[in-house]
Amino acid sequence: MFSGARASMLRPSLRAAFRQHVRRGYATVQERVATGSDRPWQLAAVGVTVPGLMYLRKGSGAPMTAETARDFAKQEVKRAETVMMEAKGEVESKMKEAKVEAEAKMKEAKVGVESGVESAKETVEKVMGRSPPPPPSMSSSGASSNAPTPPGSP
């Protein structure tokens, strides 16, 4: 039992000693490694930066003249016109598709309304117990022969 207590007392001191040894090891490694001069890195940075800046500042080489600018503008206008024509074609095709779809839906709705009206007529006939009157016939003048005349007309 005594040996267990003694071992537990030694453990913290061993841990502390090990930590100290590790810390000393890192410190001596840094001392052992010879730190070189920063001069090679500085020269390399200048050697890359200066030519890079000169290249970027130089640009494409030739300055843009009025003629070059005009040609460039013409090319851009042609490209814009091409894009506009493509967009116009797309819009027109989408409009045609939408028109066809709308017409189909209108026909479908018309059929639905007509069937609803017919169904309503049949329901009214059943409720009233009689057949609906025939539609009025049109005379050659376009007016119904049994239609009442408005007041003040001959």
LINWOPE-V199379 format. One record per backbone hydrogen bond with DSSP energy under -0.5 kcal/mol. NH is the residue of the N-H (numbers start at 1). CO is the residue of the C=O. E is the energy in kcal/mol with one decimal. If there is no record, write none. Layout:
# LINWOPE-V199379
NH:CO:E
NH:CO:E
This chain:
# LINWOPE-V199379
5:1:-1.6
6:2:-2.1
7:3:-2.1
8:4:-2.0
9:5:-1.5
10:6:-1.5
11:7:-1.7
12:8:-0.8
13:9:-0.7
14:10:-2.5
15:11:-2.6
16:12:-2.2
17:13:-2.1
18:14:-2.6
19:15:-2.5
20:16:-2.2
21:17:-2.3
22:18:-2.5
23:19:-2.6
24:20:-2.6
25:21:-2.2
26:22:-2.2
27:23:-2.3
28:24:-2.8
29:25:-2.1
30:26:-1.9
31:27:-1.5
32:28:-2.4
33:29:-2.2
35:33:-0.5
36:34:-0.6
42:38:-2.2
43:39:-2.6
44:40:-2.2
45:41:-2.3
46:42:-2.2
47:43:-2.6
48:44:-1.6
49:45:-2.6
50:46:-2.1
52:48:-1.6
53:49:-2.7
54:50:-2.2
55:51:-2.4
56:52:-2.3
57:53:-2.4
58:54:-2.0
59:55:-1.4
61:58:-1.0
62:60:-0.6
69:65:-2.5
70:66:-2.4
71:67:-2.5
72:68:-2.5
73:69:-2.6
74:70:-2.3
75:71:-2.3
76:72:-2.2
77:73:-2.4
78:74:-2.5
79:75:-2.4
80:76:-2.5
81:77:-2.7
82:78:-2.3
83:79:-2.2
84:80:-2.5
85:81:-2.5
86:82:-2.3
87:83:-2.4
88:84:-2.7
89:85:-2.4
90:86:-2.2
91:87:-2.6
92:88:-2.7
93:89:-2.3
94:90:-2.3
95:91:-2.5
96:92:-2.3
97:93:-2.3
98:94:-2.5
99:95:-2.6
100:96:-2.5
101:97:-2.4
102:98:-2.6
103:99:-2.6
104:100:-2.2
105:101:-2.2
106:102:-2.4
107:103:-2.4
108:104:-2.3
109:105:-2.6
110:106:-2.7
111:107:-2.6
112:108:-2.1
113:109:-2.7
114:110:-2.9
115:111:-2.5
116:112:-2.0
117:113:-2.7
118:114:-2.6
119:115:-2.3
120:116:-2.3
121:117:-2.6
122:118:-2.4
123:119:-2.2
124:120:-2.5
125:121:-2.7
126:122:-2.3
127:123:-2.4
128:124:-3.0
129:125:-2.1
130:125:-0.9
139:143:-1.5
142:139:-1.5
145:137:-0.6
147:144:-0.9
153:150:-1.6
